[in-house]
Amino acid sequence: MSTTRPYSPGDRGPEPSGASGASEGDDAPSSAAPVSSAGGGQVRRLNFDGESGVVPLARDFTRQALYAWGWLPAATADQRAAAEDVLLVVSELVTNACLHADGPDELWIACDNKVIRIEVSDKGAGQPAPRTPHRAGRPGGHGMFIVQRLCLDWGVVRTPGAAGKTVWAELGAPA
């Protein structure tokens, strides 16, 4: 797991300016559900049951959420890079579920003023981990290395007695 968290797990650091968890509209697909969460943040879920083309679907769903939450359109290069990082992490986590766990079950994203959290649930038994040693010149196998490098933290949650897992990642909100 990542050890790049700049603050202790219970402290998400100083409030960034301009980041918003407020939803400005609901253009989510019918299989998606925006939900308000405690603490003023927003949560959106996308169920992948019966869906094909799940990676582009997940990216489009996430992009819509980023617009609703004020991450897009980006006013600065740093804000644009932060949104692109979120889209890349979503792509990597959903792709890993496709390649190693018979596909994702659900994408869950939540945003507050400091952090966006991405969760991808699947039925797989495997344990995602960055390849060691990382070989930048070789094709494939870079997904969890990318997630580790871009995120404040990431991990895996399993429910005892249930099949599958949830892989989560957290990224800082743009300043």
Chimera marker file (.cmm) of the C-alpha trace (Angstrom):
<marker_set name="trace">
<marker id="1" x="0.000" y="0.000" z="0.000" r="1" g="1" b="0" radius="0.5"/>
<marker id="2" x="0.959" y="3.596" z="-0.406" r="1" g="1" b="0" radius="0.5"/>
<marker id="3" x="2.891" y="5.473" z="2.212" r="1" g="1" b="0" radius="0.5"/>
<marker id="4" x="2.561" y="8.826" z="0.480" r="1" g="1" b="0" radius="0.5"/>
<marker id="5" x="-0.168" y="10.309" z="2.680" r="1" g="1" b="0" radius="0.5"/>
<marker id="6" x="1.103" y="13.784" z="3.694" r="1" g="1" b="0" radius="0.5"/>
<marker id="7" x="-1.124" y="13.848" z="6.804" r="1" g="1" b="0" radius="0.5"/>
<marker id="8" x="-2.098" y="11.256" z="9.366" r="1" g="1" b="0" radius="0.5"/>
<marker id="9" x="-5.097" y="9.106" z="8.257" r="1" g="1" b="0" radius="0.5"/>
<marker id="10" x="-7.603" y="11.066" z="10.362" r="1" g="1" b="0" radius="0.5"/>
<marker id="11" x="-6.321" y="14.483" z="9.186" r="1" g="1" b="0" radius="0.5"/>
<marker id="12" x="-6.900" y="15.514" z="5.596" r="1" g="1" b="0" radius="0.5"/>
<marker id="13" x="-4.850" y="18.694" z="5.911" r="1" g="1" b="0" radius="0.5"/>
<marker id="14" x="-5.754" y="22.331" z="5.270" r="1" g="1" b="0" radius="0.5"/>
<marker id="15" x="-8.895" y="23.365" z="3.378" r="1" g="1" b="0" radius="0.5"/>
<marker id="16" x="-8.123" y="23.999" z="-0.303" r="1" g="1" b="0" radius="0.5"/>
<marker id="17" x="-9.774" y="26.994" z="-1.931" r="1" g="1" b="0" radius="0.5"/>
<marker id="18" x="-12.216" y="26.458" z="-4.765" r="1" g="1" b="0" radius="0.5"/>
<marker id="19" x="-12.929" y="22.751" z="-4.178" r="1" g="1" b="0" radius="0.5"/>
<marker id="20" x="-16.572" y="21.964" z="-3.737" r="1" g="1" b="0" radius="0.5"/>
<marker id="21" x="-18.571" y="18.907" z="-2.807" r="1" g="1" b="0" radius="0.5"/>
<marker id="22" x="-21.867" y="20.498" z="-3.803" r="1" g="1" b="0" radius="0.5"/>
<marker id="23" x="-23.740" y="18.995" z="-6.695" r="1" g="1" b="0" radius="0.5"/>
<marker id="24" x="-24.892" y="21.420" z="-9.373" r="1" g="1" b="0" radius="0.5"/>
<marker id="25" x="-27.168" y="19.075" z="-11.272" r="1" g="1" b="0" radius="0.5"/>
<marker id="26" x="-27.853" y="15.470" z="-11.998" r="1" g="1" b="0" radius="0.5"/>
<marker id="27" x="-26.731" y="14.329" z="-15.429" r="1" g="1" b="0" radius="0.5"/>
<marker id="28" x="-25.799" y="10.872" z="-14.138" r="1" g="1" b="0" radius="0.5"/>
<marker id="29" x="-26.693" y="7.741" z="-16.106" r="1" g="1" b="0" radius="0.5"/>
<marker id="30" x="-29.755" y="5.801" z="-14.987" r="1" g="1" b="0" radius="0.5"/>
<marker id="31" x="-27.577" y="3.153" z="-13.307" r="1" g="1" b="0" radius="0.5"/>
<marker id="32" x="-25.851" y="5.872" z="-11.286" r="1" g="1" b="0" radius="0.5"/>
<marker id="33" x="-27.070" y="7.362" z="-8.053" r="1" g="1" b="0" radius="0.5"/>
<marker id="34" x="-25.826" y="10.648" z="-6.611" r="1" g="1" b="0" radius="0.5"/>
<marker id="35" x="-26.183" y="10.613" z="-2.848" r="1" g="1" b="0" radius="0.5"/>
<marker id="36" x="-25.395" y="13.288" z="-0.286" r="1" g="1" b="0" radius="0.5"/>
<marker id="37" x="-22.995" y="12.135" z="2.383" r="1" g="1" b="0" radius="0.5"/>
<marker id="38" x="-22.331" y="13.290" z="5.915" r="1" g="1" b="0" radius="0.5"/>
<marker id="39" x="-19.978" y="16.228" z="6.222" r="1" g="1" b="0" radius="0.5"/>
<marker id="40" x="-21.250" y="18.156" z="3.183" r="1" g="1" b="0" radius="0.5"/>
<marker id="41" x="-19.587" y="15.972" z="0.554" r="1" g="1" b="0" radius="0.5"/>
<marker id="42" x="-21.194" y="14.215" z="-2.365" r="1" g="1" b="0" radius="0.5"/>
<marker id="43" x="-21.242" y="10.548" z="-3.293" r="1" g="1" b="0" radius="0.5"/>
<marker id="44" x="-22.051" y="8.917" z="-6.614" r="1" g="1" b="0" radius="0.5"/>
<marker id="45" x="-22.413" y="5.233" z="-7.420" r="1" g="1" b="0" radius="0.5"/>
<marker id="46" x="-22.380" y="3.433" z="-10.738" r="1" g="1" b="0" radius="0.5"/>
<marker id="47" x="-23.530" y="-0.184" z="-10.897" r="1" g="1" b="0" radius="0.5"/>
<marker id="48" x="-21.961" y="-2.178" z="-13.745" r="1" g="1" b="0" radius="0.5"/>
<marker id="49" x="-24.548" y="-5.024" z="-13.868" r="1" g="1" b="0" radius="0.5"/>
<marker id="50" x="-25.127" y="-5.939" z="-17.505" r="1" g="1" b="0" radius="0.5"/>
<marker id="51" x="-22.963" y="-3.104" z="-18.820" r="1" g="1" b="0" radius="0.5"/>
<marker id="52" x="-20.333" y="-3.443" z="-21.522" r="1" g="1" b="0" radius="0.5"/>
<marker id="53" x="-17.497" y="-1.014" z="-22.212" r="1" g="1" b="0" radius="0.5"/>
<marker id="54" x="-17.131" y="-0.421" z="-18.492" r="1" g="1" b="0" radius="0.5"/>
<marker id="55" x="-13.839" y="1.535" z="-18.587" r="1" g="1" b="0" radius="0.5"/>
<marker id="56" x="-15.142" y="4.325" z="-20.864" r="1" g="1" b="0" radius="0.5"/>
<marker id="57" x="-18.465" y="4.213" z="-18.989" r="1" g="1" b="0" radius="0.5"/>
<marker id="58" x="-16.631" y="4.698" z="-15.675" r="1" g="1" b="0" radius="0.5"/>
<marker id="59" x="-14.560" y="7.581" z="-17.088" r="1" g="1" b="0" radius="0.5"/>
<marker id="60" x="-17.650" y="9.340" z="-18.497" r="1" g="1" b="0" radius="0.5"/>
<marker id="61" x="-19.516" y="8.856" z="-15.201" r="1" g="1" b="0" radius="0.5"/>
<marker id="62" x="-16.550" y="10.263" z="-13.258" r="1" g="1" b="0" radius="0.5"/>
<marker id="63" x="-16.128" y="13.177" z="-15.656" r="1" g="1" b="0" radius="0.5"/>
<marker id="64" x="-19.806" y="14.106" z="-15.142" r="1" g="1" b="0" radius="0.5"/>
<marker id="65" x="-19.298" y="14.023" z="-11.372" r="1" g="1" b="0" radius="0.5"/>
<marker id="66" x="-16.196" y="16.218" z="-11.648" r="1" g="1" b="0" radius="0.5"/>
<marker id="67" x="-18.226" y="18.803" z="-13.591" r="1" g="1" b="0" radius="0.5"/>
<marker id="68" x="-21.039" y="18.653" z="-11.027" r="1" g="1" b="0" radius="0.5"/>
<marker id="69" x="-18.556" y="19.085" z="-8.165" r="1" g="1" b="0" radius="0.5"/>
<marker id="70" x="-16.715" y="22.020" z="-9.741" r="1" g="1" b="0" radius="0.5"/>
<marker id="71" x="-13.443" y="20.211" z="-10.555" r="1" g="1" b="0" radius="0.5"/>
<marker id="72" x="-14.186" y="20.801" z="-14.244" r="1" g="1" b="0" radius="0.5"/>
<marker id="73" x="-13.940" y="22.923" z="-16.241" r="1" g="1" b="0" radius="0.5"/>
<marker id="74" x="-10.521" y="23.531" z="-14.778" r="1" g="1" b="0" radius="0.5"/>
<marker id="75" x="-9.391" y="27.145" z="-14.482" r="1" g="1" b="0" radius="0.5"/>
<marker id="76" x="-5.691" y="26.339" z="-14.060" r="1" g="1" b="0" radius="0.5"/>
<marker id="77" x="-3.207" y="23.746" z="-15.262" r="1" g="1" b="0" radius="0.5"/>
<marker id="78" x="-2.983" y="22.300" z="-11.722" r="1" g="1" b="0" radius="0.5"/>
<marker id="79" x="-6.761" y="21.885" z="-11.528" r="1" g="1" b="0" radius="0.5"/>
<marker id="80" x="-6.816" y="20.255" z="-14.968" r="1" g="1" b="0" radius="0.5"/>
<marker id="81" x="-4.016" y="17.888" z="-13.919" r="1" g="1" b="0" radius="0.5"/>
<marker id="82" x="-5.902" y="16.964" z="-10.723" r="1" g="1" b="0" radius="0.5"/>
<marker id="83" x="-9.038" y="16.081" z="-12.727" r="1" g="1" b="0" radius="0.5"/>
<marker id="84" x="-6.985" y="14.078" z="-15.240" r="1" g="1" b="0" radius="0.5"/>
<marker id="85" x="-5.344" y="12.185" z="-12.355" r="1" g="1" b="0" radius="0.5"/>
<marker id="86" x="-8.788" y="11.231" z="-11.013" r="1" g="1" b="0" radius="0.5"/>
<marker id="87" x="-9.876" y="9.980" z="-14.442" r="1" g="1" b="0" radius="0.5"/>
<marker id="88" x="-6.647" y="7.988" z="-14.829" r="1" g="1" b="0" radius="0.5"/>
<marker id="89" x="-7.004" y="6.346" z="-11.406" r="1" g="1" b="0" radius="0.5"/>
<marker id="90" x="-10.623" y="5.402" z="-12.168" r="1" g="1" b="0" radius="0.5"/>
<marker id="91" x="-9.464" y="3.880" z="-15.472" r="1" g="1" b="0" radius="0.5"/>
<marker id="92" x="-6.683" y="1.900" z="-13.787" r="1" g="1" b="0" radius="0.5"/>
<marker id="93" x="-8.872" y="0.531" z="-10.978" r="1" g="1" b="0" radius="0.5"/>
<marker id="94" x="-11.712" y="-0.467" z="-13.318" r="1" g="1" b="0" radius="0.5"/>
<marker id="95" x="-9.250" y="-1.989" z="-15.811" r="1" g="1" b="0" radius="0.5"/>
<marker id="96" x="-7.628" y="-4.030" z="-13.039" r="1" g="1" b="0" radius="0.5"/>
<marker id="97" x="-11.050" y="-5.353" z="-12.024" r="1" g="1" b="0" radius="0.5"/>
<marker id="98" x="-11.652" y="-6.324" z="-15.675" r="1" g="1" b="0" radius="0.5"/>
<marker id="99" x="-8.281" y="-8.039" z="-16.090" r="1" g="1" b="0" radius="0.5"/>
<marker id="100" x="-7.928" y="-9.741" z="-12.716" r="1" g="1" b="0" radius="0.5"/>
<marker id="101" x="-11.404" y="-10.106" z="-11.183" r="1" g="1" b="0" radius="0.5"/>
<marker id="102" x="-13.980" y="-10.870" z="-13.896" r="1" g="1" b="0" radius="0.5"/>
<marker id="103" x="-15.016" y="-7.223" z="-14.058" r="1" g="1" b="0" radius="0.5"/>
<marker id="104" x="-16.137" y="-4.556" z="-11.604" r="1" g="1" b="0" radius="0.5"/>
<marker id="105" x="-19.441" y="-4.644" z="-9.737" r="1" g="1" b="0" radius="0.5"/>
<marker id="106" x="-19.657" y="-0.995" z="-8.722" r="1" g="1" b="0" radius="0.5"/>
<marker id="107" x="-17.783" y="2.313" z="-8.867" r="1" g="1" b="0" radius="0.5"/>
<marker id="108" x="-18.244" y="4.612" z="-5.887" r="1" g="1" b="0" radius="0.5"/>
<marker id="109" x="-16.782" y="8.119" z="-5.803" r="1" g="1" b="0" radius="0.5"/>
<marker id="110" x="-17.058" y="10.656" z="-3.014" r="1" g="1" b="0" radius="0.5"/>
<marker id="111" x="-15.835" y="14.212" z="-2.817" r="1" g="1" b="0" radius="0.5"/>
<marker id="112" x="-15.445" y="16.609" z="0.052" r="1" g="1" b="0" radius="0.5"/>
<marker id="113" x="-13.488" y="19.858" z="0.118" r="1" g="1" b="0" radius="0.5"/>
<marker id="114" x="-10.151" y="18.087" z="0.579" r="1" g="1" b="0" radius="0.5"/>
<marker id="115" x="-10.216" y="14.604" z="-0.939" r="1" g="1" b="0" radius="0.5"/>
<marker id="116" x="-11.885" y="12.571" z="-3.648" r="1" g="1" b="0" radius="0.5"/>
<marker id="117" x="-12.228" y="8.884" z="-2.795" r="1" g="1" b="0" radius="0.5"/>
<marker id="118" x="-12.673" y="6.264" z="-5.491" r="1" g="1" b="0" radius="0.5"/>
<marker id="119" x="-13.822" y="2.713" z="-4.729" r="1" g="1" b="0" radius="0.5"/>
<marker id="120" x="-14.174" y="-0.141" z="-7.201" r="1" g="1" b="0" radius="0.5"/>
<marker id="121" x="-15.857" y="-3.330" z="-5.962" r="1" g="1" b="0" radius="0.5"/>
<marker id="122" x="-15.434" y="-6.712" z="-7.628" r="1" g="1" b="0" radius="0.5"/>
<marker id="123" x="-15.827" y="-10.428" z="-6.887" r="1" g="1" b="0" radius="0.5"/>
<marker id="124" x="-12.125" y="-11.236" z="-7.308" r="1" g="1" b="0" radius="0.5"/>
<marker id="125" x="-9.988" y="-12.954" z="-4.689" r="1" g="1" b="0" radius="0.5"/>
<marker id="126" x="-6.655" y="-11.492" z="-5.800" r="1" g="1" b="0" radius="0.5"/>
<marker id="127" x="-4.689" y="-8.834" z="-3.966" r="1" g="1" b="0" radius="0.5"/>
<marker id="128" x="-3.695" y="-5.840" z="-6.122" r="1" g="1" b="0" radius="0.5"/>
<marker id="129" x="-0.134" y="-4.621" z="-5.656" r="1" g="1" b="0" radius="0.5"/>
<marker id="130" x="2.367" y="-2.628" z="-7.701" r="1" g="1" b="0" radius="0.5"/>
<marker id="131" x="4.775" y="-4.925" z="-9.549" r="1" g="1" b="0" radius="0.5"/>
<marker id="132" x="8.152" y="-5.078" z="-7.910" r="1" g="1" b="0" radius="0.5"/>
<marker id="133" x="10.528" y="-4.236" z="-9.363" r="1" g="1" b="0" radius="0.5"/>
<marker id="134" x="8.682" y="-1.741" z="-11.546" r="1" g="1" b="0" radius="0.5"/>
<marker id="135" x="9.971" y="-1.894" z="-15.114" r="1" g="1" b="0" radius="0.5"/>
<marker id="136" x="9.015" y="1.334" z="-16.812" r="1" g="1" b="0" radius="0.5"/>
<marker id="137" x="10.163" y="0.193" z="-20.275" r="1" g="1" b="0" radius="0.5"/>
<marker id="138" x="7.952" y="-2.903" z="-20.378" r="1" g="1" b="0" radius="0.5"/>
<marker id="139" x="4.336" y="-2.864" z="-21.560" r="1" g="1" b="0" radius="0.5"/>
<marker id="140" x="1.584" y="-3.637" z="-19.057" r="1" g="1" b="0" radius="0.5"/>
<marker id="141" x="1.659" y="-4.062" z="-15.326" r="1" g="1" b="0" radius="0.5"/>
<marker id="142" x="1.794" y="-0.354" z="-14.485" r="1" g="1" b="0" radius="0.5"/>
<marker id="143" x="-1.750" y="0.143" z="-13.128" r="1" g="1" b="0" radius="0.5"/>
<marker id="144" x="-1.186" y="-0.106" z="-9.396" r="1" g="1" b="0" radius="0.5"/>
<marker id="145" x="2.193" y="1.642" z="-9.705" r="1" g="1" b="0" radius="0.5"/>
<marker id="146" x="0.344" y="4.586" z="-11.291" r="1" g="1" b="0" radius="0.5"/>
<marker id="147" x="-2.315" y="4.497" z="-8.564" r="1" g="1" b="0" radius="0.5"/>
<marker id="148" x="0.365" y="4.428" z="-5.872" r="1" g="1" b="0" radius="0.5"/>
<marker id="149" x="2.225" y="7.385" z="-7.424" r="1" g="1" b="0" radius="0.5"/>
<marker id="150" x="-0.844" y="9.599" z="-7.977" r="1" g="1" b="0" radius="0.5"/>
<marker id="151" x="-2.808" y="8.961" z="-4.791" r="1" g="1" b="0" radius="0.5"/>
<marker id="152" x="-2.497" y="10.161" z="-1.228" r="1" g="1" b="0" radius="0.5"/>
<marker id="153" x="-3.268" y="6.594" z="-0.149" r="1" g="1" b="0" radius="0.5"/>
<marker id="154" x="-4.927" y="3.435" z="-1.425" r="1" g="1" b="0" radius="0.5"/>
<marker id="155" x="-5.870" y="0.022" z="-0.124" r="1" g="1" b="0" radius="0.5"/>
<marker id="156" x="-8.130" y="-3.008" z="-0.235" r="1" g="1" b="0" radius="0.5"/>
<marker id="157" x="-11.152" y="-3.742" z="1.944" r="1" g="1" b="0" radius="0.5"/>
<marker id="158" x="-12.658" y="-7.207" z="2.243" r="1" g="1" b="0" radius="0.5"/>
<marker id="159" x="-15.904" y="-8.119" z="3.962" r="1" g="1" b="0" radius="0.5"/>
<marker id="160" x="-15.505" y="-11.278" z="6.062" r="1" g="1" b="0" radius="0.5"/>
<marker id="161" x="-17.624" y="-14.092" z="4.677" r="1" g="1" b="0" radius="0.5"/>
<marker id="162" x="-18.314" y="-12.300" z="1.389" r="1" g="1" b="0" radius="0.5"/>
<marker id="163" x="-16.711" y="-12.857" z="-1.986" r="1" g="1" b="0" radius="0.5"/>
<marker id="164" x="-14.660" y="-10.119" z="-3.548" r="1" g="1" b="0" radius="0.5"/>
<marker id="165" x="-13.108" y="-6.895" z="-2.399" r="1" g="1" b="0" radius="0.5"/>
<marker id="166" x="-13.197" y="-3.137" z="-2.730" r="1" g="1" b="0" radius="0.5"/>
<marker id="167" x="-10.071" y="-1.360" z="-3.951" r="1" g="1" b="0" radius="0.5"/>
<marker id="168" x="-10.053" y="2.280" z="-2.849" r="1" g="1" b="0" radius="0.5"/>
<marker id="169" x="-7.861" y="5.272" z="-3.590" r="1" g="1" b="0" radius="0.5"/>
<marker id="170" x="-7.818" y="8.862" z="-2.373" r="1" g="1" b="0" radius="0.5"/>
<marker id="171" x="-6.559" y="11.931" z="-4.248" r="1" g="1" b="0" radius="0.5"/>
<marker id="172" x="-6.248" y="15.474" z="-2.982" r="1" g="1" b="0" radius="0.5"/>
<marker id="173" x="-8.662" y="18.126" z="-4.217" r="1" g="1" b="0" radius="0.5"/>
<marker id="174" x="-7.186" y="20.778" z="-6.526" r="1" g="1" b="0" radius="0.5"/>
<marker id="175" x="-6.129" y="24.069" z="-4.949" r="1" g="1" b="0" radius="0.5"/>
<link id1="1" id2="2" r="1" g="1" b="0" radius="0.2"/>
<link id1="2" id2="3" r="1" g="1" b="0" radius="0.2"/>
<link id1="3" id2="4" r="1" g="1" b="0" radius="0.2"/>
<link id1="4" id2="5" r="1" g="1" b="0" radius="0.2"/>
<link id1="5" id2="6" r="1" g="1" b="0" radius="0.2"/>
<link id1="6" id2="7" r="1" g="1" b="0" radius="0.2"/>
<link id1="7" id2="8" r="1" g="1" b="0" radius="0.2"/>
<link id1="8" id2="9" r="1" g="1" b="0" radius="0.2"/>
<link id1="9" id2="10" r="1" g="1" b="0" radius="0.2"/>
<link id1="10" id2="11" r="1" g="1" b="0" radius="0.2"/>
<link id1="11" id2="12" r="1" g="1" b="0" radius="0.2"/>
<link id1="12" id2="13" r="1" g="1" b="0" radius="0.2"/>
<link id1="13" id2="14" r="1" g="1" b="0" radius="0.2"/>
<link id1="14" id2="15" r="1" g="1" b="0" radius="0.2"/>
<link id1="15" id2="16" r="1" g="1" b="0" radius="0.2"/>
<link id1="16" id2="17" r="1" g="1" b="0" radius="0.2"/>
<link id1="17" id2="18" r="1" g="1" b="0" radius="0.2"/>
<link id1="18" id2="19" r="1" g="1" b="0" radius="0.2"/>
<link id1="19" id2="20" r="1" g="1" b="0" radius="0.2"/>
<link id1="20" id2="21" r="1" g="1" b="0" radius="0.2"/>
<link id1="21" id2="22" r="1" g="1" b="0" radius="0.2"/>
<link id1="22" id2="23" r="1" g="1" b="0" radius="0.2"/>
<link id1="23" id2="24" r="1" g="1" b="0" radius="0.2"/>
<link id1="24" id2="25" r="1" g="1" b="0" radius="0.2"/>
<link id1="25" id2="26" r="1" g="1" b="0" radius="0.2"/>
<link id1="26" id2="27" r="1" g="1" b="0" radius="0.2"/>
<link id1="27" id2="28" r="1" g="1" b="0" radius="0.2"/>
<link id1="28" id2="29" r="1" g="1" b="0" radius="0.2"/>
<link id1="29" id2="30" r="1" g="1" b="0" radius="0.2"/>
<link id1="30" id2="31" r="1" g="1" b="0" radius="0.2"/>
<link id1="31" id2="32" r="1" g="1" b="0" radius="0.2"/>
<link id1="32" id2="33" r="1" g="1" b="0" radius="0.2"/>
<link id1="33" id2="34" r="1" g="1" b="0" radius="0.2"/>
<link id1="34" id2="35" r="1" g="1" b="0" radius="0.2"/>
<link id1="35" id2="36" r="1" g="1" b="0" radius="0.2"/>
<link id1="36" id2="37" r="1" g="1" b="0" radius="0.2"/>
<link id1="37" id2="38" r="1" g="1" b="0" radius="0.2"/>
<link id1="38" id2="39" r="1" g="1" b="0" radius="0.2"/>
<link id1="39" id2="40" r="1" g="1" b="0" radius="0.2"/>
<link id1="40" id2="41" r="1" g="1" b="0" radius="0.2"/>
<link id1="41" id2="42" r="1" g="1" b="0" radius="0.2"/>
<link id1="42" id2="43" r="1" g="1" b="0" radius="0.2"/>
<link id1="43" id2="44" r="1" g="1" b="0" radius="0.2"/>
<link id1="44" id2="45" r="1" g="1" b="0" radius="0.2"/>
<link id1="45" id2="46" r="1" g="1" b="0" radius="0.2"/>
<link id1="46" id2="47" r="1" g="1" b="0" radius="0.2"/>
<link id1="47" id2="48" r="1" g="1" b="0" radius="0.2"/>
<link id1="48" id2="49" r="1" g="1" b="0" radius="0.2"/>
<link id1="49" id2="50" r="1" g="1" b="0" radius="0.2"/>
<link id1="50" id2="51" r="1" g="1" b="0" radius="0.2"/>
<link id1="51" id2="52" r="1" g="1" b="0" radius="0.2"/>
<link id1="52" id2="53" r="1" g="1" b="0" radius="0.2"/>
<link id1="53" id2="54" r="1" g="1" b="0" radius="0.2"/>
<link id1="54" id2="55" r="1" g="1" b="0" radius="0.2"/>
<link id1="55" id2="56" r="1" g="1" b="0" radius="0.2"/>
<link id1="56" id2="57" r="1" g="1" b="0" radius="0.2"/>
<link id1="57" id2="58" r="1" g="1" b="0" radius="0.2"/>
<link id1="58" id2="59" r="1" g="1" b="0" radius="0.2"/>
<link id1="59" id2="60" r="1" g="1" b="0" radius="0.2"/>
<link id1="60" id2="61" r="1" g="1" b="0" radius="0.2"/>
<link id1="61" id2="62" r="1" g="1" b="0" radius="0.2"/>
<link id1="62" id2="63" r="1" g="1" b="0" radius="0.2"/>
<link id1="63" id2="64" r="1" g="1" b="0" radius="0.2"/>
<link id1="64" id2="65" r="1" g="1" b="0" radius="0.2"/>
<link id1="65" id2="66" r="1" g="1" b="0" radius="0.2"/>
<link id1="66" id2="67" r="1" g="1" b="0" radius="0.2"/>
<link id1="67" id2="68" r="1" g="1" b="0" radius="0.2"/>
<link id1="68" id2="69" r="1" g="1" b="0" radius="0.2"/>
<link id1="69" id2="70" r="1" g="1" b="0" radius="0.2"/>
<link id1="70" id2="71" r="1" g="1" b="0" radius="0.2"/>
<link id1="71" id2="72" r="1" g="1" b="0" radius="0.2"/>
<link id1="72" id2="73" r="1" g="1" b="0" radius="0.2"/>
<link id1="73" id2="74" r="1" g="1" b="0" radius="0.2"/>
<link id1="74" id2="75" r="1" g="1" b="0" radius="0.2"/>
<link id1="75" id2="76" r="1" g="1" b="0" radius="0.2"/>
<link id1="76" id2="77" r="1" g="1" b="0" radius="0.2"/>
<link id1="77" id2="78" r="1" g="1" b="0" radius="0.2"/>
<link id1="78" id2="79" r="1" g="1" b="0" radius="0.2"/>
<link id1="79" id2="80" r="1" g="1" b="0" radius="0.2"/>
<link id1="80" id2="81" r="1" g="1" b="0" radius="0.2"/>
<link id1="81" id2="82" r="1" g="1" b="0" radius="0.2"/>
<link id1="82" id2="83" r="1" g="1" b="0" radius="0.2"/>
<link id1="83" id2="84" r="1" g="1" b="0" radius="0.2"/>
<link id1="84" id2="85" r="1" g="1" b="0" radius="0.2"/>
<link id1="85" id2="86" r="1" g="1" b="0" radius="0.2"/>
<link id1="86" id2="87" r="1" g="1" b="0" radius="0.2"/>
<link id1="87" id2="88" r="1" g="1" b="0" radius="0.2"/>
<link id1="88" id2="89" r="1" g="1" b="0" radius="0.2"/>
<link id1="89" id2="90" r="1" g="1" b="0" radius="0.2"/>
<link id1="90" id2="91" r="1" g="1" b="0" radius="0.2"/>
<link id1="91" id2="92" r="1" g="1" b="0" radius="0.2"/>
<link id1="92" id2="93" r="1" g="1" b="0" radius="0.2"/>
<link id1="93" id2="94" r="1" g="1" b="0" radius="0.2"/>
<link id1="94" id2="95" r="1" g="1" b="0" radius="0.2"/>
<link id1="95" id2="96" r="1" g="1" b="0" radius="0.2"/>
<link id1="96" id2="97" r="1" g="1" b="0" radius="0.2"/>
<link id1="97" id2="98" r="1" g="1" b="0" radius="0.2"/>
<link id1="98" id2="99" r="1" g="1" b="0" radius="0.2"/>
<link id1="99" id2="100" r="1" g="1" b="0" radius="0.2"/>
<link id1="100" id2="101" r="1" g="1" b="0" radius="0.2"/>
<link id1="101" id2="102" r="1" g="1" b="0" radius="0.2"/>
<link id1="102" id2="103" r="1" g="1" b="0" radius="0.2"/>
<link id1="103" id2="104" r="1" g="1" b="0" radius="0.2"/>
<link id1="104" id2="105" r="1" g="1" b="0" radius="0.2"/>
<link id1="105" id2="106" r="1" g="1" b="0" radius="0.2"/>
<link id1="106" id2="107" r="1" g="1" b="0" radius="0.2"/>
<link id1="107" id2="108" r="1" g="1" b="0" radius="0.2"/>
<link id1="108" id2="109" r="1" g="1" b="0" radius="0.2"/>
<link id1="109" id2="110" r="1" g="1" b="0" radius="0.2"/>
<link id1="110" id2="111" r="1" g="1" b="0" radius="0.2"/>
<link id1="111" id2="112" r="1" g="1" b="0" radius="0.2"/>
<link id1="112" id2="113" r="1" g="1" b="0" radius="0.2"/>
<link id1="113" id2="114" r="1" g="1" b="0" radius="0.2"/>
<link id1="114" id2="115" r="1" g="1" b="0" radius="0.2"/>
<link id1="115" id2="116" r="1" g="1" b="0" radius="0.2"/>
<link id1="116" id2="117" r="1" g="1" b="0" radius="0.2"/>
<link id1="117" id2="118" r="1" g="1" b="0" radius="0.2"/>
<link id1="118" id2="119" r="1" g="1" b="0" radius="0.2"/>
<link id1="119" id2="120" r="1" g="1" b="0" radius="0.2"/>
<link id1="120" id2="121" r="1" g="1" b="0" radius="0.2"/>
<link id1="121" id2="122" r="1" g="1" b="0" radius="0.2"/>
<link id1="122" id2="123" r="1" g="1" b="0" radius="0.2"/>
<link id1="123" id2="124" r="1" g="1" b="0" radius="0.2"/>
<link id1="124" id2="125" r="1" g="1" b="0" radius="0.2"/>
<link id1="125" id2="126" r="1" g="1" b="0" radius="0.2"/>
<link id1="126" id2="127" r="1" g="1" b="0" radius="0.2"/>
<link id1="127" id2="128" r="1" g="1" b="0" radius="0.2"/>
<link id1="128" id2="129" r="1" g="1" b="0" radius="0.2"/>
<link id1="129" id2="130" r="1" g="1" b="0" radius="0.2"/>
<link id1="130" id2="131" r="1" g="1" b="0" radius="0.2"/>
<link id1="131" id2="132" r="1" g="1" b="0" radius="0.2"/>
<link id1="132" id2="133" r="1" g="1" b="0" radius="0.2"/>
<link id1="133" id2="134" r="1" g="1" b="0" radius="0.2"/>
<link id1="134" id2="135" r="1" g="1" b="0" radius="0.2"/>
<link id1="135" id2="136" r="1" g="1" b="0" radius="0.2"/>
<link id1="136" id2="137" r="1" g="1" b="0" radius="0.2"/>
<link id1="137" id2="138" r="1" g="1" b="0" radius="0.2"/>
<link id1="138" id2="139" r="1" g="1" b="0" radius="0.2"/>
<link id1="139" id2="140" r="1" g="1" b="0" radius="0.2"/>
<link id1="140" id2="141" r="1" g="1" b="0" radius="0.2"/>
<link id1="141" id2="142" r="1" g="1" b="0" radius="0.2"/>
<link id1="142" id2="143" r="1" g="1" b="0" radius="0.2"/>
<link id1="143" id2="144" r="1" g="1" b="0" radius="0.2"/>
<link id1="144" id2="145" r="1" g="1" b="0" radius="0.2"/>
<link id1="145" id2="146" r="1" g="1" b="0" radius="0.2"/>
<link id1="146" id2="147" r="1" g="1" b="0" radius="0.2"/>
<link id1="147" id2="148" r="1" g="1" b="0" radius="0.2"/>
<link id1="148" id2="149" r="1" g="1" b="0" radius="0.2"/>
<link id1="149" id2="150" r="1" g="1" b="0" radius="0.2"/>
<link id1="150" id2="151" r="1" g="1" b="0" radius="0.2"/>
<link id1="151" id2="152" r="1" g="1" b="0" radius="0.2"/>
<link id1="152" id2="153" r="1" g="1" b="0" radius="0.2"/>
<link id1="153" id2="154" r="1" g="1" b="0" radius="0.2"/>
<link id1="154" id2="155" r="1" g="1" b="0" radius="0.2"/>
<link id1="155" id2="156" r="1" g="1" b="0" radius="0.2"/>
<link id1="156" id2="157" r="1" g="1" b="0" radius="0.2"/>
<link id1="157" id2="158" r="1" g="1" b="0" radius="0.2"/>
<link id1="158" id2="159" r="1" g="1" b="0" radius="0.2"/>
<link id1="159" id2="160" r="1" g="1" b="0" radius="0.2"/>
<link id1="160" id2="161" r="1" g="1" b="0" radius="0.2"/>
<link id1="161" id2="162" r="1" g="1" b="0" radius="0.2"/>
<link id1="162" id2="163" r="1" g="1" b="0" radius="0.2"/>
<link id1="163" id2="164" r="1" g="1" b="0" radius="0.2"/>
<link id1="164" id2="165" r="1" g="1" b="0" radius="0.2"/>
<link id1="165" id2="166" r="1" g="1" b="0" radius="0.2"/>
<link id1="166" id2="167" r="1" g="1" b="0" radius="0.2"/>
<link id1="167" id2="168" r="1" g="1" b="0" radius="0.2"/>
<link id1="168" id2="169" r="1" g="1" b="0" radius="0.2"/>
<link id1="169" id2="170" r="1" g="1" b="0" radius="0.2"/>
<link id1="170" id2="171" r="1" g="1" b="0" radius="0.2"/>
<link id1="171" id2="172" r="1" g="1" b="0" radius="0.2"/>
<link id1="172" id2="173" r="1" g="1" b="0" radius="0.2"/>
<link id1="173" id2="174" r="1" g="1" b="0" radius="0.2"/>
<link id1="174" id2="175" r="1" g="1" b="0" radius="0.2"/>
</marker_set>
